[in-house]
Amino acid sequence: MIGQRSSSVSNSNVSWVEARGVWIAYLVLVFLIRVVSGLSLDGLNVWTVGLAWTVTGVLHTLITFGALHSAKGTPFDEDQGKYRGLTTWEQIDDGEQLTNTKKFFTLVPVVLFLITLQYVHDSYVLLGINVVLLGLSVIPKLPQMHKVRLFGLMRF
């Protein structure tokens, strides 16, 4: 059935995504990034709400892209190299697509983008940055991109 997992998590590298409270903690961290970026920009006297949400999107994209789509393999010996060629995203839910966990992690950058759109107003620069961020956040998560390595990067 789409969106449901029947097996238990055997991969210690990604078992945290099914832990109780992870989704709420993730949303709280995104909110904290927004608060800290807003306070930091306010201290620099360059603060706008749209800029603060854009900085939040930049940090969210950099962190999640690095953690989910750049990191490969596992730091544990228990898997005998089974996940050596897979990114963390590809390991979540044993590579099964369209599970609730993967839908949630795909939806967060979309909602972040929609919130940011409310505040960028007529700034085409911020709009452009946010469109690029949305692409970098969502495209690697699509089922069509499973095990795809663009330009031969990270093949090994």
Secondary structure, 3 states (H helix, E strand, C coil): CCCCCCCCCCCCCCHHHHCCCHHHHHHHHHHHHHHHHHHHHHHCCCCCHHHHHHHHHHHHHHHHHHHHHHCECCCCCCCCCCCCCCEHHHHHHHHCCCCHHHHHHHHHHHHHHHHHHHHHCCCHHHHHHHHHHHHHHHHHHCHHHCCCCHHHCCCC
